[in-house]
Amino acid sequence: MFRDCHPERSAQHVVEGSGNAVLQVQNLSVAFGFDKNGKPREGMKPLQVTDKVSFEINPGEFFALVGESGCGKSVTAMSILRLLPQPSAQIVEGSVLYKESSDSAPIDLAKLPLADLRKVRGSEIACIFQEPMQALNPVVTIKKQLMEVFKFCKRSKGGFMTVIREQLALAGFKDIDRVLNSYPHELSGGMLQRVCIVMALLSKPKLIIADEPTTALDVTVQAQVLAVLKDMANRTGTAVLLITHNMGIVSQYADRVAVMYAGRIVETGAVRDVIDAPMHPYTQGLLAAIPENHSDMRTMKSIPGSVPHPRDFAKGCRFADRCEKCTEQCRSEVVPPKQKASGSSNHEACCFCL
Ligand code: SF4
């Protein structure tokens, strides 16, 4: 009902891509420290924070990018729509191929002119951020903010209030009039995040990027918000890229997962495969640290140390300082490319110990 195809989009940014994935991130490297001319700032060496990150998301799929704070997952997510601070952050390598439908050619969002990219933001790829209070305007009612979505959605045909009411009902709101007439400060964090989910889905995007959408919420409403996101995305066939540090959330909601550490993806696969037989020592550590997996808390393990600063990234394996299986080879040699798990076509990890 609301889709348009942007036929005016520059033809030179249509590129070759494989498969039917709605999004293919290929060898994406992001660095900080550039000036407004795109040159390294005087006296500074740009700091590369992500290194050849690659993954793809299929239509309707719930895909999780998981890792500790500082591992580069939010930088990766924000660079998809080029929302990183400018001019400091630059994509120095790689592509972000977005495919609107199975029969359309992919376009490279990393190179798309800003005017064309603005037509993708919100209407074709929407975002849900960590802090719903900051995502909404505090002096405008919820109704007005939801109606604003249609101003930027060329495919809207009318009947907006009916659509908004239907979506709010699907998001679990009972007293819809009260919600519509409220200002953000009159609703709880969980309600605001559900409003943000409705707002993101109103333009029927192909993909939603949800960056730690429950981190700022009370534990009691986190599950409710994620269930609403999963249910509403399922109904509309929208793919979700969930950014999280919580392996428990991944195991409950995601279809596939990529585990990220120090700017690199170290393991990918179907959630069931990764949880049942984690290949990389970092993934094993994350799973061993989930409290729900331990009836006796004394068996729960933590991973010692913390993610290194990009300035301190080592030549070899970046997890070496925290890994129990580390050998001399891990520190001195470049980690081998991803290897597949036996008997699985898409569960793979990169580590010397496989
Ligand atoms: S490459 Fe070596 S240090 Fe890195 S995770 Fe594997 S075993 Fe550990």
Residues whose N, C-alpha, C, O or C-beta is under 5 A from the ligand:
A	BS01	SF4	P281 C317 F319 A320 C323 K325 C326 T327 C330 C351 F352 C353
